[in-house]
Amino acid sequence: MRRSERPDLFLLVALAVVLTVGLLTVYSASRLESGSIFTRQLVWMGLGLGAMWAGYSLSGRMVDEMSTFAWAAVCLLLVLVIPLGSGPAGRWIVLGPVRIQPSELAKAVLILIVAKRLVEMRRRRTRIRELGVLMFALPLVALTWVQPDLGTAAFMCLLTLAMFIWAGFGPEWLFLLLSPLLAALSSVHVLLWAGFTLLLVVVLVRRKLGFGRWLLFLGGNTAIAAATPMIWNLLKPYQQQRLITFINPAADPQGAGWNIIQSQVAIGSGGVTGQGFLHGAQKGLAFLPARHTDFVFSVWAEETGLLGCLLLLAAYWVLIWRLVVTARRSVSPFSSLMVAGIAAFFTLHLFVNVGMALGLMPVTGLPLPLVSYGGSSMVTSLFLLGLALRAGVSWRVI
């Protein structure tokens, strides 16, 4: 049945609120440093709105057909980052005055390629090929990991898992998909490892998988558990410190725990109504680090208080709610999975970034979409929303 050909008004209003909050917060957070940051954010927002229009102009069939090419192109960019990357963490490719962060583009491409492969697997009426879907996701995750960008790589794993859940995979399949992570976590104690292995064997028996799958899951997870201590040693010192600080930020309040502690102080000092726009003490005195990027939520919370936070979170909730509604109503399997992935994209970013500001999540560097300063993130987020808006007015079955 054909639906309204007008874009989702609720989603557009929520988007306008979030973008406005983003501009106000970036201006407040950066005005004492460099006015060019706010100007560049305006430019990136303009380019992002152009990207949103481009996404809205693409039919679902075109996006489906382009996804494999886009996947190959982003994989190439991720490979080029390794020898050519610049910036503080070497995650950007510089093209004249423009810096591109391929890992941000990889998030969008991951949604498209996983949606495409899951639809193809569903059409074959079999779930034997689920590893074929992962074979397209794993290169994006692995290449992001080696940049190194552990936070984004973990985010991409969760995004893939969310799309598998939307595709109807049951608890046992999800357990198998998560088994590498569970194997690594259980390796800290022999009893945990024994319990995990027993549960894995039970699931493999119930699924009646062949010898090759038994070898893959049992052998692979055993190898992962054995290699976990070595993987920990391969992490960069700052990555190890982030995880340790997450567990106990007070252990190093003047060092690695500084960011989280100052963020919590800024949020708490906002109270109910905030200290007023441009009047945040933590931000103004430069106690709060990464004010216009990682901890932009803390700036907004300090200046607008609980009421401002509720406004921003409500706008995100409406945006995500409309995305879920669009995914549920879509008559196209590909569009449904794609929009569900976009909803997961915003949900996970919001959960991780706000949790990071509150000290409930480790500091990963994931931005608050549409609010944090950053061109690649802004353009990618708005492009995905353009695709979702198109799916909301499309009626044709792919």
Kinemage of the C-alpha trace (Angstrom):
@kinemage 1
@onewidth
@group {chain A} dominant
@subgroup {mainchain}
@vectorlist {calphas} color= white
{ca met a 1} P 0.000 0.000 0.000
{ca arg a 2} L 1.336 3.394 -0.954
{ca arg a 3} L 1.960 5.824 1.861
{ca ser a 4} L 2.229 9.602 1.931
{ca glu a 5} L 4.894 10.960 -0.415
{ca arg a 6} L 5.814 13.694 2.042
{ca pro a 7} L 8.895 13.262 4.256
{ca asp a 8} L 8.291 12.414 7.902
{ca leu a 9} L 7.483 15.759 9.574
{ca phe a 10} L 8.153 14.456 13.110
{ca leu a 11} L 11.603 13.268 12.077
{ca leu a 12} L 12.420 16.589 10.396
{ca val a 13} L 11.355 18.613 13.460
{ca ala a 14} L 13.430 16.393 15.757
{ca leu a 15} L 16.368 16.741 13.371
{ca ala a 16} L 16.046 20.539 13.396
{ca val a 17} L 16.108 20.580 17.218
{ca val a 18} L 19.205 18.359 17.417
{ca leu a 19} L 21.066 20.376 14.763
{ca thr a 20} L 20.225 23.630 16.550
{ca val a 21} L 21.496 22.242 19.844
{ca gly a 22} L 24.639 21.116 18.069
{ca leu a 23} L 25.358 24.542 16.621
{ca leu a 24} L 24.731 26.326 19.916
{ca thr a 25} L 26.917 23.901 21.849
{ca val a 26} L 29.817 23.893 19.393
{ca tyr a 27} L 29.742 27.709 19.345
{ca ser a 28} L 29.786 27.884 23.140
{ca ala a 29} L 32.464 25.204 23.499
{ca ser a 30} L 34.837 26.648 20.901
{ca arg a 31} L 34.380 30.413 21.018
{ca leu a 32} L 37.337 30.905 23.373
{ca glu a 33} L 39.604 28.757 21.212
{ca ser a 34} L 39.023 29.537 17.570
{ca gly a 35} L 36.071 31.026 15.780
{ca ser a 36} L 36.963 28.949 12.741
{ca ile a 37} L 35.700 25.798 14.472
{ca phe a 38} L 32.122 27.087 14.490
{ca thr a 39} L 32.475 28.356 10.914
{ca arg a 40} L 33.735 24.986 9.748
{ca gln a 41} L 30.860 23.280 11.538
{ca leu a 42} L 28.431 25.490 9.611
{ca val a 43} L 30.144 24.491 6.368
{ca trp a 44} L 30.007 20.806 7.288
{ca met a 45} L 26.336 21.120 8.179
{ca gly a 46} L 25.652 22.688 4.788
{ca leu a 47} L 27.491 19.851 3.051
{ca gly a 48} L 25.666 17.359 5.259
{ca leu a 49} L 22.279 18.760 4.274
{ca gly a 50} L 23.373 18.416 0.659
{ca ala a 51} L 24.312 14.802 1.377
{ca met a 52} L 20.904 14.282 2.995
{ca trp a 53} L 19.219 15.566 -0.146
{ca ala a 54} L 21.406 13.247 -2.237
{ca gly a 55} L 20.405 10.286 -0.037
{ca tyr a 56} L 16.742 11.285 -0.324
{ca ser a 57} L 17.093 11.350 -4.114
{ca leu a 58} L 18.297 7.745 -4.298
{ca ser a 59} L 15.787 4.934 -4.666
{ca gly a 60} L 16.107 1.835 -2.545
{ca arg a 61} L 17.051 -0.189 -5.602
{ca met a 62} L 19.893 2.186 -6.456
{ca val a 63} L 21.237 2.067 -2.910
{ca asp a 64} L 21.046 -1.720 -2.936
{ca glu a 65} L 22.973 -1.921 -6.195
{ca met a 66} L 25.588 0.629 -5.074
{ca ser a 67} L 26.314 -0.962 -1.707
{ca thr a 68} L 28.928 -3.470 -2.907
{ca phe a 69} L 30.859 -0.796 -4.815
{ca ala a 70} L 30.686 1.531 -1.804
{ca trp a 71} L 31.955 -1.309 0.415
{ca ala a 72} L 34.977 -1.882 -1.827
{ca ala a 73} L 35.747 1.851 -2.029
{ca val a 74} L 35.625 2.328 1.758
{ca cys a 75} L 37.775 -0.752 2.334
{ca leu a 76} L 40.349 0.832 0.027
{ca leu a 77} L 40.195 4.105 1.989
{ca leu a 78} L 40.645 2.217 5.257
{ca val a 79} L 43.705 0.490 3.806
{ca leu a 80} L 45.142 3.844 2.693
{ca val a 81} L 44.717 5.274 6.192
{ca ile a 82} L 47.331 2.870 7.537
{ca pro a 83} L 50.303 4.369 5.606
{ca leu a 84} L 48.844 7.812 4.836
{ca gly a 85} L 46.779 8.630 7.919
{ca ser a 86} L 47.283 11.949 9.677
{ca gly a 87} L 45.879 13.715 12.704
{ca pro a 88} L 46.276 12.961 16.428
{ca ala a 89} L 45.493 9.265 16.013
{ca gly a 90} L 46.345 8.864 12.335
{ca arg a 91} L 42.703 8.233 11.325
{ca trp a 92} L 42.258 10.928 8.674
{ca ile a 93} L 43.143 11.198 4.997
{ca val a 94} L 44.031 14.759 3.984
{ca leu a 95} L 42.899 15.954 0.557
{ca gly a 96} L 43.999 19.573 0.353
{ca pro a 97} L 41.950 21.570 2.871
{ca val a 98} L 39.611 18.625 3.510
{ca arg a 99} L 40.196 15.853 6.042
{ca ile a 100} L 38.199 12.639 5.646
{ca gln a 101} L 37.799 10.051 8.380
{ca pro a 102} L 37.099 6.781 6.521
{ca ser a 103} L 35.960 4.951 9.665
{ca glu a 104} L 32.913 7.281 9.819
{ca leu a 105} L 32.058 6.423 6.227
{ca ala a 106} L 32.583 2.751 7.058
{ca lys a 107} L 29.709 2.861 9.569
{ca ala a 108} L 27.268 3.901 6.843
{ca val a 109} L 28.615 1.378 4.353
{ca leu a 110} L 28.412 -1.360 6.979
{ca ile a 111} L 24.666 -0.725 7.323
{ca leu a 112} L 24.144 -0.939 3.561
{ca ile a 113} L 26.242 -4.054 2.918
{ca val a 114} L 24.860 -6.013 5.882
{ca ala a 115} L 21.291 -5.131 4.852
{ca lys a 116} L 21.984 -6.265 1.289
{ca arg a 117} L 23.557 -9.573 2.298
{ca leu a 118} L 20.912 -10.366 4.913
{ca val a 119} L 18.175 -9.868 2.298
{ca glu a 120} L 19.993 -12.129 -0.134
{ca met a 121} L 20.350 -14.761 2.581
{ca arg a 122} L 16.643 -14.507 3.443
{ca arg a 123} L 15.642 -14.947 -0.191
{ca arg a 124} L 17.552 -18.227 -0.284
{ca arg a 125} L 15.453 -19.333 2.715
{ca thr a 126} L 18.482 -20.547 4.605
{ca arg a 127} L 20.601 -19.373 7.506
{ca ile a 128} L 23.591 -21.455 6.564
{ca arg a 129} L 25.136 -18.414 4.878
{ca glu a 130} L 25.151 -16.114 7.892
{ca leu a 131} L 28.942 -16.283 7.960
{ca gly a 132} L 28.893 -14.966 4.397
{ca val a 133} L 27.263 -11.807 5.744
{ca leu a 134} L 29.969 -11.493 8.383
{ca met a 135} L 32.670 -11.862 5.745
{ca phe a 136} L 31.632 -8.450 4.410
{ca ala a 137} L 31.421 -6.887 7.871
{ca leu a 138} L 34.705 -8.259 9.240
{ca pro a 139} L 37.053 -6.425 6.809
{ca leu a 140} L 35.519 -3.089 7.801
{ca val a 141} L 35.866 -3.948 11.494
{ca ala a 142} L 39.406 -5.306 11.171
{ca leu a 143} L 40.707 -2.402 9.096
{ca thr a 144} L 39.204 0.051 11.592
{ca trp a 145} L 40.789 -1.839 14.483
{ca val a 146} L 44.322 -1.621 13.055
{ca gln a 147} L 44.199 2.192 12.563
{ca pro a 148} L 43.923 1.848 15.642
{ca asp a 149} L 40.310 2.760 16.468
{ca leu a 150} L 39.104 0.181 18.964
{ca gly a 151} L 36.000 2.154 19.963
{ca thr a 152} L 34.656 2.446 16.412
{ca ala a 153} L 35.478 -1.199 15.679
{ca ala a 154} L 33.479 -2.307 18.744
{ca phe a 155} L 30.652 0.026 17.701
{ca met a 156} L 30.531 -1.616 14.265
{ca cys a 157} L 30.264 -5.050 15.874
{ca leu a 158} L 27.273 -3.903 17.941
{ca leu a 159} L 25.706 -2.312 14.873
{ca thr a 160} L 25.997 -5.577 12.947
{ca leu a 161} L 24.503 -7.479 15.875
{ca ala a 162} L 21.530 -5.092 16.022
{ca met a 163} L 20.802 -5.698 12.348
{ca phe a 164} L 20.946 -9.469 12.844
{ca ile a 165} L 18.415 -9.088 15.656
{ca trp a 166} L 16.096 -7.082 13.380
{ca ala a 167} L 16.487 -9.765 10.714
{ca gly a 168} L 14.920 -12.282 13.115
{ca phe a 169} L 17.876 -14.248 14.385
{ca gly a 170} L 17.012 -16.040 17.623
{ca pro a 171} L 18.961 -16.134 20.906
{ca glu a 172} L 21.043 -19.164 19.946
{ca trp a 173} L 22.313 -17.597 16.726
{ca leu a 174} L 23.016 -14.358 18.539
{ca phe a 175} L 24.974 -16.310 21.148
{ca leu a 176} L 27.090 -17.817 18.356
{ca leu a 177} L 27.646 -14.383 16.826
{ca leu a 178} L 28.722 -13.003 20.205
{ca ser a 179} L 30.789 -16.068 21.104
{ca pro a 180} L 34.176 -14.513 20.184
{ca leu a 181} L 33.561 -11.636 22.605
{ca leu a 182} L 32.251 -13.987 25.288
{ca ala a 183} L 35.276 -16.241 24.803
{ca ala a 184} L 37.606 -13.293 25.376
{ca leu a 185} L 35.730 -12.177 28.504
{ca ser a 186} L 35.519 -15.684 29.965
{ca ser a 187} L 39.254 -16.238 29.527
{ca val a 188} L 39.938 -14.358 32.783
{ca his a 189} L 38.959 -17.412 34.876
{ca val a 190} L 38.999 -21.126 34.143
{ca leu a 191} L 35.504 -21.697 35.588
{ca leu a 192} L 34.039 -18.961 33.403
{ca trp a 193} L 35.726 -20.495 30.392
{ca ala a 194} L 34.411 -23.956 31.268
{ca gly a 195} L 30.866 -22.632 31.648
{ca phe a 196} L 31.055 -20.757 28.346
{ca thr a 197} L 32.414 -23.811 26.525
{ca leu a 198} L 29.667 -26.045 27.939
{ca leu a 199} L 26.979 -23.593 26.828
{ca leu a 200} L 28.588 -23.339 23.398
{ca val a 201} L 28.529 -27.130 22.994
{ca val a 202} L 24.836 -27.233 23.986
{ca val a 203} L 23.977 -24.584 21.381
{ca leu a 204} L 25.970 -26.361 18.671
{ca val a 205} L 24.180 -29.634 19.440
{ca arg a 206} L 20.762 -27.958 19.361
{ca arg a 207} L 21.495 -26.249 16.041
{ca lys a 208} L 22.673 -29.549 14.529
{ca leu a 209} L 25.585 -27.906 12.779
{ca gly a 210} L 28.148 -29.837 10.785
{ca phe a 211} L 31.700 -30.748 11.705
{ca gly a 212} L 33.101 -27.657 9.972
{ca arg a 213} L 30.970 -25.343 12.105
{ca trp a 214} L 31.920 -27.225 15.268
{ca leu a 215} L 35.589 -26.804 14.377
{ca leu a 216} L 35.073 -23.144 13.555
{ca phe a 217} L 33.240 -22.168 16.742
{ca leu a 218} L 35.030 -24.400 19.245
{ca gly a 219} L 38.499 -24.067 17.758
{ca gly a 220} L 38.130 -20.394 16.919
{ca asn a 221} L 36.816 -19.400 20.346
{ca thr a 222} L 39.482 -21.444 22.104
{ca ala a 223} L 42.135 -19.642 20.084
{ca ile a 224} L 40.573 -16.264 20.920
{ca ala a 225} L 40.539 -17.043 24.645
{ca ala a 226} L 44.162 -18.149 24.520
{ca ala a 227} L 45.182 -15.031 22.589
{ca thr a 228} L 43.266 -12.515 24.759
{ca pro a 229} L 46.227 -11.776 27.100
{ca met a 230} L 48.439 -11.177 24.069
{ca ile a 231} L 45.782 -8.936 22.472
{ca trp a 232} L 45.676 -6.879 25.662
{ca asn a 233} L 49.432 -6.377 25.405
{ca leu a 234} L 49.033 -5.278 21.772
{ca leu a 235} L 46.626 -2.491 22.704
{ca lys a 236} L 48.017 1.013 22.746
{ca pro a 237} L 48.784 2.278 26.261
{ca tyr a 238} L 46.053 4.910 26.038
{ca gln a 239} L 43.513 2.199 25.085
{ca gln a 240} L 44.484 0.085 28.084
{ca gln a 241} L 44.300 3.151 30.305
{ca arg a 242} L 40.822 4.037 29.040
{ca leu a 243} L 39.492 0.631 30.051
{ca ile a 244} L 41.210 0.769 33.439
{ca thr a 245} L 39.963 4.300 34.031
{ca phe a 246} L 36.423 3.266 33.152
{ca ile a 247} L 36.504 0.764 36.015
{ca asn a 248} L 37.915 3.266 38.512
{ca pro a 249} L 38.398 6.860 37.278
{ca ala a 250} L 39.319 8.046 40.783
{ca ala a 251} L 42.469 5.914 40.706
{ca asp a 252} L 44.204 8.548 38.544
{ca pro a 253} L 42.235 11.790 38.967
{ca gln a 254} L 45.019 14.000 37.595
{ca gly a 255} L 45.771 11.709 34.652
{ca ala a 256} L 43.571 9.292 32.738
{ca gly a 257} L 40.597 9.841 35.048
{ca trp a 258} L 40.609 13.618 34.557
{ca asn a 259} L 38.278 13.610 31.539
{ca ile a 260} L 35.532 11.571 33.178
{ca ile a 261} L 35.730 13.399 36.515
{ca gln a 262} L 35.561 16.850 34.919
{ca ser a 263} L 32.692 15.740 32.718
{ca gln a 264} L 30.735 14.534 35.736
{ca val a 265} L 31.443 17.798 37.558
{ca ala a 266} L 30.224 19.824 34.579
{ca ile a 267} L 26.999 17.832 34.273
{ca gly a 268} L 26.324 17.989 38.006
{ca ser a 269} L 26.956 21.720 38.181
{ca gly a 270} L 24.233 22.323 35.614
{ca gly a 271} L 21.504 21.519 38.106
{ca val a 272} L 17.930 21.747 36.864
{ca thr a 273} L 18.063 24.867 34.714
{ca gly a 274} L 21.802 25.181 33.981
{ca gln a 275} L 24.307 27.985 34.410
{ca gly a 276} L 23.151 29.785 31.279
{ca phe a 277} L 24.256 29.804 27.650
{ca leu a 278} L 27.968 30.689 27.349
{ca his a 279} L 28.332 30.700 31.152
{ca gly a 280} L 29.519 27.163 31.918
{ca ala a 281} L 32.325 27.334 34.468
{ca gln a 282} L 34.011 24.014 33.663
{ca lys a 283} L 33.940 24.804 29.964
{ca gly a 284} L 34.940 28.429 30.405
{ca leu a 285} L 37.911 27.635 32.628
{ca ala a 286} L 39.028 24.901 30.192
{ca phe a 287} L 38.786 22.176 32.828
{ca leu a 288} L 36.560 20.108 30.545
{ca pro a 289} L 38.569 18.400 27.765
{ca ala a 290} L 37.407 17.772 24.181
{ca arg a 291} L 34.564 20.217 24.764
{ca his a 292} L 33.344 20.437 21.176
{ca thr a 293} L 33.866 16.748 20.307
{ca asp a 294} L 33.781 13.862 22.789
{ca phe a 295} L 32.281 15.759 25.734
{ca val a 296} L 29.929 18.114 23.924
{ca phe a 297} L 26.998 16.691 25.914
{ca ser a 298} L 28.689 17.828 29.130
{ca val a 299} L 28.832 21.409 27.824
{ca trp a 300} L 25.129 21.364 26.972
{ca ala a 301} L 24.265 19.821 30.350
{ca glu a 302} L 26.319 22.398 32.261
{ca glu a 303} L 24.744 25.370 30.493
{ca thr a 304} L 21.115 24.201 30.179
{ca gly a 305} L 20.798 21.751 33.064
{ca leu a 306} L 18.400 18.856 33.375
{ca leu a 307} L 15.720 20.611 31.331
{ca gly a 308} L 18.058 21.132 28.393
{ca cys a 309} L 19.231 17.521 28.567
{ca leu a 310} L 15.648 16.292 28.531
{ca leu a 311} L 14.927 18.444 25.477
{ca leu a 312} L 17.898 17.028 23.583
{ca leu a 313} L 17.201 13.423 24.611
{ca ala a 314} L 13.512 13.826 23.706
{ca ala a 315} L 14.489 15.079 20.240
{ca tyr a 316} L 16.768 12.072 19.766
{ca trp a 317} L 13.985 9.790 21.016
{ca val a 318} L 11.541 11.175 18.447
{ca leu a 319} L 14.118 10.824 15.681
{ca ile a 320} L 14.897 7.214 16.591
{ca trp a 321} L 11.205 6.397 17.123
{ca arg a 322} L 10.334 7.623 13.619
{ca leu a 323} L 13.188 5.598 12.171
{ca val a 324} L 11.887 2.443 13.873
{ca val a 325} L 8.360 3.180 12.620
{ca thr a 326} L 9.725 3.590 9.097
{ca ala a 327} L 11.634 0.313 9.337
{ca arg a 328} L 8.551 -1.554 10.579
{ca arg a 329} L 6.269 -0.167 7.859
{ca ser a 330} L 8.658 -0.542 4.952
{ca val a 331} L 7.421 -2.948 2.300
{ca ser a 332} L 10.987 -3.515 1.093
{ca pro a 333} L 13.102 -6.018 3.071
{ca phe a 334} L 16.270 -4.116 2.155
{ca ser a 335} L 14.840 -0.740 3.177
{ca ser a 336} L 13.503 -2.186 6.421
{ca leu a 337} L 16.904 -3.589 7.393
{ca met a 338} L 18.705 -0.460 6.237
{ca val a 339} L 16.505 1.913 8.257
{ca ala a 340} L 16.693 -0.407 11.276
{ca gly a 341} L 20.468 -0.184 10.988
{ca ile a 342} L 20.254 3.610 10.821
{ca ala a 343} L 18.074 3.619 13.959
{ca ala a 344} L 20.682 1.432 15.690
{ca phe a 345} L 23.410 3.796 14.446
{ca phe a 346} L 21.869 6.769 16.275
{ca thr a 347} L 20.814 4.742 19.322
{ca leu a 348} L 24.258 3.273 19.922
{ca his a 349} L 26.017 6.594 19.373
{ca leu a 350} L 23.684 8.319 21.802
{ca phe a 351} L 23.982 5.589 24.437
{ca val a 352} L 27.782 5.394 24.247
{ca asn a 353} L 28.516 9.132 24.060
{ca val a 354} L 26.126 10.164 26.843
{ca gly a 355} L 27.232 7.165 28.919
{ca met a 356} L 30.832 8.243 28.391
{ca ala a 357} L 30.037 11.776 29.598
{ca leu a 358} L 28.324 10.359 32.689
{ca gly a 359} L 31.189 7.959 33.421
{ca leu a 360} L 29.010 4.911 32.671
{ca met a 361} L 30.964 3.920 29.552
{ca pro a 362} L 34.673 3.950 28.729
{ca val a 363} L 35.989 6.914 26.750
{ca thr a 364} L 35.876 5.672 23.162
{ca gly a 365} L 35.932 8.855 21.091
{ca leu a 366} L 32.549 8.179 19.510
{ca pro a 367} L 30.828 11.483 18.654
{ca leu a 368} L 27.320 12.576 19.564
{ca pro a 369} L 25.782 12.499 16.068
{ca leu a 370} L 24.647 15.834 14.615
{ca val a 371} L 25.934 17.634 17.740
{ca ser a 372} L 29.679 16.946 18.091
{ca tyr a 373} L 32.054 18.900 15.886
{ca gly a 374} L 33.259 16.884 12.908
{ca gly a 375} L 32.707 16.867 9.173
{ca ser a 376} L 32.797 13.155 8.378
{ca ser a 377} L 30.375 12.370 11.202
{ca met a 378} L 27.974 15.173 10.235
{ca val a 379} L 27.883 14.301 6.536
{ca thr a 380} L 27.530 10.569 7.202
{ca ser a 381} L 24.713 11.026 9.729
{ca leu a 382} L 22.701 13.359 7.496
{ca phe a 383} L 23.223 11.151 4.439
{ca leu a 384} L 21.827 8.175 6.352
{ca leu a 385} L 18.817 10.240 7.429
{ca gly a 386} L 18.247 11.139 3.781
{ca leu a 387} L 18.133 7.439 2.917
{ca ala a 388} L 15.691 6.844 5.775
{ca leu a 389} L 13.427 9.702 4.691
{ca arg a 390} L 13.364 8.250 1.186
{ca ala a 391} L 12.446 4.831 2.569
{ca gly a 392} L 9.580 6.462 4.460
{ca val a 393} L 7.916 7.689 1.262
{ca ser a 394} L 8.844 4.764 -0.985
{ca trp a 395} L 6.290 2.077 -1.721
{ca arg a 396} L 7.977 -0.094 -4.318
{ca val a 397} L 9.200 -3.572 -3.341
{ca ile a 398} L 12.845 -4.079 -4.220
